[in-house]
Amino acid sequence: MGAETPEAQQAALAGLSKGGEAPKLLLIDDDAPLRRTLERALARRGFLVHPAAGMREALGIAHQVRPDFAVVDLRLEDGSGLELVRRLRELHPKIRIVILTGYGNIATAVAAIKAGAVDYLAKPADADDVVNALLCSGSGLPPPPCNPMSADRVRWEHIQRVFEQCGRNVSETARRLNMHRRTLQRILNKRAPRE
């Protein structure tokens, strides 16, 4: 069972600290705004966060810092998150790694676990969900999130992400989402659904 409440998270982190030093966490994501937001949130929860934008930078930090935890984006500009998980496990066999990605599917989740990750979370993930996944012990699943996003919000976030990845090209986004162009335009013109 994971550490679901903030108090339980703090107690679990206090138990992991070495000589009063916060547990070291390597955060790898090439999405700079998301990385900065998650870095601040994880630091507030008691981690000493070392951010990296890509695989090479992350491996350089991992050689110097010896992190206890890592949060790895699946798709990096300079390599695969799965390959990074394997390399981090070779460097530090006891590191606990969570894969964080906007491209969630069962096959990739299985590959992430086989590579050595302890869990796999779809973006956008709440910092508490990330901490719970990192601290979860045993073979059980971490507890469900306290305030999960609505299905409408998850759908909207996914559409926005694909739209951005397609260079804000409505026709290409509609093709990739297997959606009619006018339907997509109506969705894009609306505000984000409430969480």
C-alpha positions as a Markdown table, in Angstrom:
| # | Residue | x | y | z |
|---|---|---|---|---|
| 1 | Met | 0.0 | 0.0 | 0.0 |
| 2 | Gly | 1.3 | 3.4 | -0.9 |
| 3 | Ala | 1.6 | 6.6 | 1.2 |
| 4 | Glu | -1.7 | 8.2 | 0.1 |
| 5 | Thr | -2.0 | 11.2 | 2.4 |
| 6 | Pro | 0.5 | 14.1 | 2.5 |
| 7 | Glu | 1.3 | 13.2 | 6.1 |
| 8 | Ala | 2.0 | 9.6 | 5.2 |
| 9 | Gln | 4.1 | 10.8 | 2.3 |
| 10 | Gln | 6.2 | 13.0 | 4.6 |
| 11 | Ala | 6.6 | 10.1 | 7.1 |
| 12 | Ala | 7.7 | 7.8 | 4.3 |
| 13 | Leu | 10.2 | 10.4 | 3.0 |
| 14 | Ala | 11.6 | 11.1 | 6.4 |
| 15 | Gly | 12.3 | 7.3 | 6.8 |
| 16 | Leu | 14.2 | 7.4 | 3.5 |
| 17 | Ser | 16.4 | 10.5 | 4.3 |
| 18 | Lys | 20.0 | 9.8 | 4.9 |
| 19 | Gly | 21.5 | 11.7 | 7.8 |
| 20 | Gly | 18.9 | 14.4 | 7.5 |
| 21 | Glu | 19.4 | 14.8 | 3.7 |
| 22 | Ala | 16.4 | 14.7 | 1.5 |
| 23 | Pro | 16.0 | 11.7 | -0.9 |
| 24 | Lys | 17.5 | 12.6 | -4.3 |
| 25 | Leu | 15.1 | 12.5 | -7.3 |
| 26 | Leu | 16.1 | 12.7 | -11.0 |
| 27 | Leu | 13.3 | 14.3 | -13.1 |
| 28 | Ile | 13.7 | 13.8 | -16.8 |
| 29 | Asp | 11.2 | 15.5 | -19.2 |
| 30 | Asp | 11.8 | 17.5 | -22.3 |
| 31 | Asp | 8.7 | 19.5 | -21.8 |
| 32 | Ala | 10.2 | 22.5 | -19.9 |
| 33 | Pro | 7.1 | 24.0 | -18.3 |
| 34 | Leu | 5.8 | 20.6 | -17.1 |
| 35 | Arg | 9.3 | 19.8 | -15.8 |
| 36 | Arg | 9.5 | 23.0 | -13.8 |
| 37 | Thr | 6.0 | 22.6 | -12.4 |
| 38 | Leu | 6.7 | 19.0 | -11.3 |
| 39 | Glu | 10.1 | 20.0 | -10.0 |
| 40 | Arg | 8.6 | 22.6 | -7.6 |
| 41 | Ala | 5.8 | 20.3 | -6.5 |
| 42 | Leu | 8.2 | 17.4 | -5.8 |
| 43 | Ala | 10.6 | 19.7 | -3.9 |
| 44 | Arg | 7.7 | 20.9 | -1.7 |
| 45 | Arg | 7.0 | 17.2 | -0.9 |
| 46 | Gly | 10.5 | 16.7 | 0.5 |
| 47 | Phe | 12.7 | 15.5 | -2.5 |
| 48 | Leu | 16.0 | 17.0 | -3.6 |
| 49 | Val | 15.1 | 17.3 | -7.3 |
| 50 | His | 17.7 | 17.2 | -10.1 |
| 51 | Pro | 16.0 | 18.1 | -13.4 |
| 52 | Ala | 17.2 | 17.1 | -16.8 |
| 53 | Ala | 15.8 | 17.8 | -20.3 |
| 54 | Gly | 17.1 | 14.6 | -22.0 |
| 55 | Met | 18.8 | 11.3 | -21.7 |
| 56 | Arg | 22.5 | 12.5 | -22.0 |
| 57 | Glu | 22.0 | 15.2 | -19.3 |
| 58 | Ala | 20.2 | 12.7 | -17.0 |
| 59 | Leu | 22.9 | 10.1 | -17.3 |
| 60 | Gly | 25.5 | 12.8 | -16.5 |
| 61 | Ile | 23.6 | 13.8 | -13.4 |
| 62 | Ala | 23.0 | 10.2 | -12.4 |
| 63 | His | 26.8 | 9.5 | -12.4 |
| 64 | Gln | 27.4 | 12.5 | -10.1 |
| 65 | Val | 24.4 | 12.4 | -7.8 |
| 66 | Arg | 23.4 | 8.7 | -7.2 |
| 67 | Pro | 19.6 | 9.4 | -7.1 |
| 68 | Asp | 17.3 | 7.3 | -5.0 |
| 69 | Phe | 14.3 | 8.0 | -7.3 |
| 70 | Ala | 13.6 | 9.0 | -10.9 |
| 71 | Val | 10.6 | 10.2 | -12.9 |
| 72 | Val | 11.2 | 9.6 | -16.6 |
| 73 | Asp | 9.3 | 10.8 | -19.6 |
| 74 | Leu | 8.7 | 8.0 | -22.1 |
| 75 | Arg | 9.6 | 10.0 | -25.2 |
| 76 | Leu | 12.7 | 12.2 | -25.0 |
| 77 | Glu | 14.2 | 14.3 | -27.8 |
| 78 | Asp | 17.5 | 12.5 | -27.6 |
| 79 | Gly | 16.4 | 9.0 | -26.8 |
| 80 | Ser | 13.9 | 6.6 | -25.4 |
| 81 | Gly | 12.7 | 6.7 | -21.8 |
| 82 | Leu | 12.7 | 2.9 | -21.7 |
| 83 | Glu | 16.3 | 2.8 | -22.6 |
| 84 | Leu | 17.1 | 5.5 | -19.9 |
| 85 | Val | 15.2 | 3.3 | -17.3 |
| 86 | Arg | 17.5 | 0.3 | -18.3 |
| 87 | Arg | 20.6 | 2.4 | -18.0 |
| 88 | Leu | 19.7 | 4.0 | -14.7 |
| 89 | Arg | 18.9 | 0.5 | -13.3 |
| 90 | Glu | 22.4 | -0.6 | -14.4 |
| 91 | Leu | 24.0 | 2.4 | -12.7 |
| 92 | His | 21.9 | 2.2 | -9.5 |
| 93 | Pro | 20.1 | -1.1 | -9.1 |
| 94 | Lys | 18.0 | 0.1 | -6.1 |
| 95 | Ile | 16.7 | 3.2 | -7.8 |
| 96 | Arg | 12.9 | 3.5 | -7.9 |
| 97 | Ile | 11.7 | 4.8 | -11.3 |
| 98 | Val | 8.3 | 5.9 | -12.5 |
| 99 | Ile | 7.6 | 6.4 | -16.2 |
| 100 | Leu | 5.5 | 9.5 | -16.9 |
| 101 | Thr | 4.0 | 9.8 | -20.4 |
| 102 | Gly | 1.3 | 11.3 | -22.6 |
| 103 | Tyr | 1.3 | 8.2 | -24.8 |
| 104 | Gly | -0.3 | 5.6 | -22.5 |
| 105 | Asn | -1.0 | 2.1 | -23.7 |
| 106 | Ile | -0.8 | -1.4 | -22.3 |
| 107 | Ala | 2.1 | -2.6 | -24.4 |
| 108 | Thr | 4.3 | 0.4 | -23.3 |
| 109 | Ala | 3.3 | 0.0 | -19.7 |
| 110 | Val | 4.4 | -3.7 | -19.8 |
| 111 | Ala | 7.7 | -2.6 | -21.5 |
| 112 | Ala | 8.3 | 0.0 | -18.8 |
| 113 | Ile | 7.8 | -2.5 | -16.0 |
| 114 | Lys | 10.1 | -5.0 | -17.7 |
| 115 | Ala | 12.7 | -2.3 | -18.1 |
| 116 | Gly | 12.7 | -1.7 | -14.4 |
| 117 | Ala | 10.2 | 1.0 | -13.7 |
| 118 | Val | 8.0 | 0.5 | -10.6 |
| 119 | Asp | 5.0 | 2.2 | -12.1 |
| 120 | Tyr | 3.7 | 3.9 | -15.2 |
| 121 | Leu | 1.5 | 7.1 | -15.0 |
| 122 | Ala | -0.2 | 8.9 | -17.9 |
| 123 | Lys | 0.2 | 12.7 | -18.2 |
| 124 | Pro | -1.0 | 14.9 | -16.8 |
| 125 | Ala | -0.3 | 13.3 | -13.5 |
| 126 | Asp | -0.7 | 15.0 | -10.1 |
| 127 | Ala | 2.5 | 15.3 | -8.0 |
| 128 | Asp | 0.8 | 13.3 | -5.2 |
| 129 | Asp | 0.1 | 10.4 | -7.7 |
| 130 | Val | 3.8 | 10.5 | -8.7 |
| 131 | Val | 5.0 | 10.4 | -5.0 |
| 132 | Asn | 2.5 | 7.6 | -4.2 |
| 133 | Ala | 3.9 | 5.6 | -7.1 |
| 134 | Leu | 7.5 | 6.2 | -6.1 |
| 135 | Leu | 6.9 | 5.3 | -2.5 |
| 136 | Cys | 4.5 | 2.4 | -3.1 |
| 137 | Ser | 5.9 | -0.8 | -1.6 |
| 138 | Gly | 4.9 | -4.4 | -2.2 |
| 139 | Ser | 3.1 | -5.8 | -5.2 |
| 140 | Gly | -0.2 | -3.9 | -4.6 |
| 141 | Leu | -1.3 | -0.9 | -6.7 |
| 142 | Pro | -1.0 | 2.6 | -5.3 |
| 143 | Pro | -4.3 | 4.0 | -4.0 |
| 144 | Pro | -6.5 | 5.8 | -6.5 |
| 145 | Pro | -6.0 | 9.6 | -6.7 |
| 146 | Cys | -8.0 | 11.7 | -4.3 |
| 147 | Asn | -9.2 | 14.1 | -7.0 |
| 148 | Pro | -8.8 | 12.4 | -10.4 |
| 149 | Met | -9.4 | 14.4 | -13.5 |
| 150 | Ser | -12.8 | 14.0 | -15.1 |
| 151 | Ala | -12.9 | 11.9 | -18.3 |
| 152 | Asp | -13.8 | 15.0 | -20.3 |
| 153 | Arg | -10.8 | 16.8 | -18.9 |
| 154 | Val | -8.5 | 13.8 | -19.8 |
| 155 | Arg | -9.9 | 13.7 | -23.3 |
| 156 | Trp | -9.4 | 17.5 | -23.7 |
| 157 | Glu | -5.8 | 17.4 | -22.4 |
| 158 | His | -5.0 | 14.5 | -24.9 |
| 159 | Ile | -6.5 | 16.4 | -27.8 |
| 160 | Gln | -4.6 | 19.6 | -26.9 |
| 161 | Arg | -1.3 | 17.6 | -26.6 |
| 162 | Val | -1.8 | 15.9 | -30.1 |
| 163 | Phe | -2.8 | 19.3 | -31.5 |
| 164 | Glu | 0.5 | 20.9 | -30.2 |
| 165 | Gln | 2.6 | 17.9 | -31.5 |
| 166 | Cys | 1.0 | 18.4 | -34.9 |
| 167 | Gly | 2.2 | 21.9 | -35.0 |
| 168 | Arg | -1.3 | 23.2 | -34.3 |
| 169 | Asn | -2.4 | 21.8 | -37.7 |
| 170 | Val | -6.1 | 21.0 | -37.4 |
| 171 | Ser | -6.3 | 18.7 | -40.4 |
| 172 | Glu | -3.3 | 16.7 | -39.3 |
| 173 | Thr | -4.6 | 16.5 | -35.7 |
| 174 | Ala | -8.0 | 15.4 | -36.9 |
| 175 | Arg | -6.4 | 12.7 | -39.1 |
| 176 | Arg | -4.3 | 11.3 | -36.3 |
| 177 | Leu | -7.2 | 11.3 | -33.8 |
| 178 | Asn | -9.5 | 9.7 | -36.4 |
| 179 | Met | -11.9 | 12.6 | -35.9 |
| 180 | His | -13.9 | 14.8 | -38.3 |
| 181 | Arg | -12.1 | 18.2 | -38.8 |
| 182 | Arg | -15.2 | 20.3 | -37.9 |
| 183 | Thr | -15.7 | 18.2 | -34.7 |
| 184 | Leu | -12.1 | 18.9 | -33.7 |
| 185 | Gln | -12.5 | 22.6 | -34.4 |
| 186 | Arg | -15.5 | 22.8 | -32.1 |
| 187 | Ile | -13.6 | 21.0 | -29.3 |
| 188 | Leu | -10.6 | 23.3 | -29.8 |
| 189 | Asn | -12.8 | 26.4 | -29.6 |
| 190 | Lys | -14.2 | 25.5 | -26.2 |
| 191 | Arg | -12.6 | 26.1 | -22.9 |
| 192 | Ala | -11.1 | 23.2 | -20.9 |
| 193 | Pro | -13.7 | 21.2 | -19.0 |
| 194 | Arg | -13.6 | 21.6 | -15.2 |
| 195 | Glu | -11.7 | 19.0 | -13.3 |
